[in-house]
Amino acid sequence: MSGHDKGHLEREIELHKRLASHYEDRYRDAFSQVFQQEWNRALLAINRRPVDRVLELGCGSGILLKELKARSRFVVGFDVSPDMMRRARPLGAPLVTGNGSVLPFRDASFDLVSCRGVLHHLPDVPAALREIHRVLRPGGELILSEPSNDWWLVRFARELMYRLSDKFDEDDEGFRSEPFRALLHSLGFGDVRMERFGYSAYVLAGFPDHLPILRYVPGNVCLTKMLVRLDRLWARVPGLRGMSLQLLFSAKRAG
Ligand SMILES: C[S@@+](CC[C@H](N)C(=O)[O-])C[C@H]1O[C@@H](n2cnc3c(N)ncnc32)[C@H](O)[C@@H]1O
């Protein structure tokens, strides 16, 4: 690992140590839970087969781990930050601490690897994807949701936020869909599919710790449900769907 990558990794550990104490604040409000359920639903909907053994990479406080546990026989949570994972402990899944670019699991151990908002924090994304490929069984599937940098306005806003907010590292970066798809192919993943997610509800209901506007709006649960429906339509409109804030990908290790 280069000195620059090592510095980034160390800063991520420090960053998440600091964020861990109030991270759950993001998921506290009822309207935010409505949105988070929708995000998990959209991500899990792109997994195409029932699965037994799952690795939730970058599980953080366990928001997706909970859902995965309900659907699969064996789920492991993995994260670089023990402080973030402390909140996932009551879920009762095995939790392993480590760097996503060097996974401490045997080859072909998992049917599914999931990542929700994790890869953009990693200093070496190709290394992490190589490791994910290695620990997936042949035919196993990677599902992920990561910040999109496809639309110029989102790219600009994200760049500004990552530089100015103390909740991100300056080296964190979103992804553009076509280079990311090409990267997956170049690393040996096949059957790569992409969906788009995250428009109005993502901005207004997704991060009340950053943008607390809806906390002060009466009927915020109903409003979030309406925004969620609007966003499902938005994701289908040619010419507008590219404005999404998240990219959902699924890719398989050749079987
Ligand atoms: C934005 S949080 C997302 C957490 C969780 N997936 C969620 O959706 O709430 C990013 C997570 O990635 C973890 N992370 C950052 N760098 C990592 C690395 N190199 N290896 C593994 N996990 C890492 C952080 O500790 C944090 O829990």
PDBQT file of the ligand as one rigid body, heavy atoms in Angstrom, charges set to zero:
ROOT
HETATM    1  C1  LIG A 301     -20.855   5.772   5.036  1.00  0.00    +0.000 C 
HETATM    2  S1  LIG A 301     -20.490   4.467   6.193  1.00  0.00    +0.000 S 
HETATM    3  C2  LIG A 301     -21.692   3.265   5.658  1.00  0.00    +0.000 C 
HETATM    4  C3  LIG A 301     -22.010   2.269   6.735  1.00  0.00    +0.000 C 
HETATM    5  C4  LIG A 301     -23.163   1.330   6.405  1.00  0.00    +0.000 C 
HETATM    6  N1  LIG A 301     -22.871   0.520   5.234  1.00  0.00    +0.000 N 
HETATM    7  C5  LIG A 301     -24.428   2.125   6.206  1.00  0.00    +0.000 C 
HETATM    8  O1  LIG A 301     -24.972   2.112   5.095  1.00  0.00    +0.000 OA
HETATM    9  O2  LIG A 301     -24.878   2.771   7.177  1.00  0.00    +0.000 OA
HETATM   10  C6  LIG A 301     -18.978   3.808   5.545  1.00  0.00    +0.000 C 
HETATM   11  C7  LIG A 301     -18.458   2.610   6.307  1.00  0.00    +0.000 C 
HETATM   12  O3  LIG A 301     -17.307   2.115   5.638  1.00  0.00    +0.000 OA
HETATM   13  C8  LIG A 301     -16.347   1.760   6.621  1.00  0.00    +0.000 C 
HETATM   14  N2  LIG A 301     -15.014   1.777   6.004  1.00  0.00    +0.000 N 
HETATM   15  C9  LIG A 301     -14.283   2.853   5.630  1.00  0.00    +0.000 A 
HETATM   16  N3  LIG A 301     -13.099   2.451   5.135  1.00  0.00    +0.000 NA
HETATM   17  C10 LIG A 301     -13.080   1.101   5.180  1.00  0.00    +0.000 A 
HETATM   18  C11 LIG A 301     -12.125   0.109   4.822  1.00  0.00    +0.000 A 
HETATM   19  N4  LIG A 301     -10.946   0.436   4.305  1.00  0.00    +0.000 N 
HETATM   20  N5  LIG A 301     -12.450  -1.199   5.016  1.00  0.00    +0.000 NA
HETATM   21  C12 LIG A 301     -13.647  -1.541   5.541  1.00  0.00    +0.000 A 
HETATM   22  N6  LIG A 301     -14.587  -0.652   5.910  1.00  0.00    +0.000 NA
HETATM   23  C13 LIG A 301     -14.312   0.658   5.732  1.00  0.00    +0.000 A 
HETATM   24  C14 LIG A 301     -16.532   2.812   7.699  1.00  0.00    +0.000 C 
HETATM   25  O4  LIG A 301     -15.972   2.443   8.938  1.00  0.00    +0.000 OA
HETATM   26  C15 LIG A 301     -18.039   2.951   7.747  1.00  0.00    +0.000 C 
HETATM   27  O5  LIG A 301     -18.642   2.063   8.648  1.00  0.00    +0.000 OA
ENDROOT
TORSDOF 0
